[in-house]
Amino acid sequence: MSDAQQKLLERKKRLVEQIAELDKQVAELRRRDDRRRAELAGKAVLRYAQDNPQFSAILRGILDTSVVQKRDRDLFELEDQPPEPTPIRREILVGVRQAVKSN
């Protein structure tokens, strides 16, 4: 292999490493944006629920069927165990999970 070919291969290797690093940075920015969107949406929904009792009850039902970890349930002051899904709760839960998966 000639000296010029060796230099080109080394340059290619550095460029591939730089691209991989940029891909990591882009992925991290996307994760941050996703977290920020979720935070903003959550704040808006909670603010809306404060002023709208009907929506608040729906949100509480969604949280009650969707949040399963005790630590997380404690944040929303939910009972320790999620209730058994009723057909309506099951329908809400399935709809929420489908919406989350599609995004």
C-alpha positions as CSV (number, residue, x, y, z in Angstrom):
1,M,0.0,0.0,0.0
2,S,1.4,3.4,-0.9
3,D,1.9,6.2,1.5
4,A,-0.9,8.2,-0.1
5,Q,-3.3,5.3,0.3
6,Q,-2.3,4.9,3.9
7,K,-2.9,8.6,4.6
8,L,-6.3,8.4,2.9
9,L,-7.3,5.4,5.0
10,E,-6.2,7.2,8.2
11,R,-8.2,10.3,7.2
12,K,-11.2,8.1,6.4
13,K,-11.0,6.5,9.8
14,R,-10.8,9.9,11.5
15,L,-13.9,11.1,9.5
16,V,-15.8,8.0,10.4
17,E,-15.0,8.6,14.1
18,Q,-16.1,12.2,13.8
19,I,-19.3,11.2,12.2
20,A,-20.0,8.7,15.0
21,E,-19.3,11.4,17.6
22,L,-21.7,13.8,15.8
23,D,-24.4,11.1,15.6
24,K,-24.0,10.6,19.4
25,Q,-24.4,14.4,19.9
26,V,-27.5,14.5,17.7
27,A,-29.0,11.6,19.6
28,E,-28.4,13.3,22.9
29,L,-30.0,16.6,21.6
30,R,-33.0,14.6,20.5
31,R,-33.3,13.0,23.9
32,R,-33.1,16.4,25.6
33,D,-35.7,17.8,23.3
34,D,-38.0,14.8,24.0
35,R,-37.6,15.3,27.7
36,R,-38.3,19.0,27.4
37,R,-41.4,18.4,25.3
38,A,-42.7,15.9,27.8
39,E,-42.0,18.3,30.6
40,L,-43.8,21.2,28.9
41,A,-46.7,19.0,27.9
42,G,-46.9,17.7,31.4
43,K,-46.9,21.2,32.9
44,A,-49.6,22.3,30.5
45,V,-51.8,19.3,31.2
46,L,-51.4,19.6,35.0
47,R,-52.2,23.4,34.8
48,Y,-55.3,22.7,32.8
49,A,-56.4,20.0,35.2
50,Q,-56.2,22.4,38.1
51,D,-59.0,24.5,36.6
52,N,-61.1,21.7,35.0
53,P,-62.5,19.1,37.4
54,Q,-63.8,16.8,34.6
55,F,-60.4,16.8,32.9
56,S,-58.7,16.3,36.3
57,A,-60.8,13.2,36.9
58,I,-59.9,11.8,33.5
59,L,-56.2,12.6,34.0
60,R,-56.2,10.9,37.4
61,G,-57.8,7.8,35.9
62,I,-55.2,7.7,33.2
63,L,-52.4,8.1,35.7
64,D,-54.0,5.6,38.0
65,T,-53.9,2.9,35.3
66,S,-50.6,3.9,33.7
67,V,-48.3,4.7,36.6
68,V,-47.2,1.5,38.2
69,Q,-44.0,2.1,40.2
70,K,-44.7,3.0,43.9
71,R,-42.3,5.9,43.8
72,D,-44.0,7.4,40.8
73,R,-47.5,6.7,42.2
74,D,-46.5,8.6,45.4
75,L,-45.7,11.7,43.3
76,F,-49.3,11.8,42.2
77,E,-50.7,10.7,45.6
78,L,-52.2,7.6,44.1
79,E,-53.0,4.5,46.1
80,D,-50.2,2.0,46.4
81,Q,-51.7,-0.5,44.0
82,P,-53.2,0.4,40.7
83,P,-56.9,-0.6,40.4
84,E,-57.9,-3.6,38.4
85,P,-58.6,-2.4,34.9
86,T,-62.2,-2.0,34.1
87,P,-63.3,-2.0,30.4
88,I,-63.2,1.8,30.4
89,R,-59.9,2.0,32.1
90,R,-58.5,-0.7,29.8
91,E,-59.6,1.3,26.8
92,I,-58.0,4.5,28.1
93,L,-54.8,2.6,28.9
94,V,-54.6,0.9,25.5
95,G,-55.2,4.3,23.8
96,V,-52.5,6.0,25.8
97,R,-50.0,3.2,25.1
98,Q,-50.8,3.3,21.4
99,A,-50.3,7.1,21.3
100,V,-47.0,6.7,23.1
101,K,-45.8,4.0,20.8
102,S,-46.7,6.0,17.7
103,N,-44.6,8.9,18.8
